[in-house]
Amino acid sequence: MATPTSDKDAVQKQIDDNLKRIFEETANQPLPDQLSQLLDQLREQETRK
C-alpha cells in the first residue's frame, strides 16, 4: 500500500514532468513576427549609439 508521502511524491513528479514538457514545447516555438521585428529595431538602435 502506498504511503501518503509516496503518493505526494508521485503527484509532484507528474506535475514537474508536465510543466517541463509544456515549457520545452513553448520554448521551441518560433517568436511571433511582431516580436522579432521589435527586437530587430532595438538592436538597430543599440548599434547606432
N, C-alpha and C positions, 0 to 999 in steps of 0.2 A: 504494500500500500504506500502511496506517495505521501510524503510529509508536506505540511503547508509551505515550508521553506523551499523544497524542491519544486513544488507547483509554482511558487512565485518566481523562482529562478528560471523555470521553463517559459513562463509567460514573459518575463523580462527579456530573455534571449530572443523569443519570437518577435517582440516589439523592436528590439535592437536590429535584428535581421531585416525586418520590413522597412525600418527607417533608413538603413544603409542602402537597401535596394532602391528606394524611392529617390534618395539623394543622388545616387550614382546615375540613375536614369535622367534626372533633371540636369545634372552637371554635364552630361554628354550631349544635351540638346544644343543646337546652334543658337547664337544670340539673335534676337529679333533684329530686323534690318534697321529700325529706328535707333536702337541702342548702339548698334555697330556704327552707324553714321555719326551719332553723337560722340562716341569715343574717338572716331577719326578727326572730328572737328576739334576736340580738346587736345589731341596730340599735335595738330597743326598749330594751335595757339601756343602750345608749350615750345615748339621748335622756333617760333618767331621771336621769342623773348631773348 
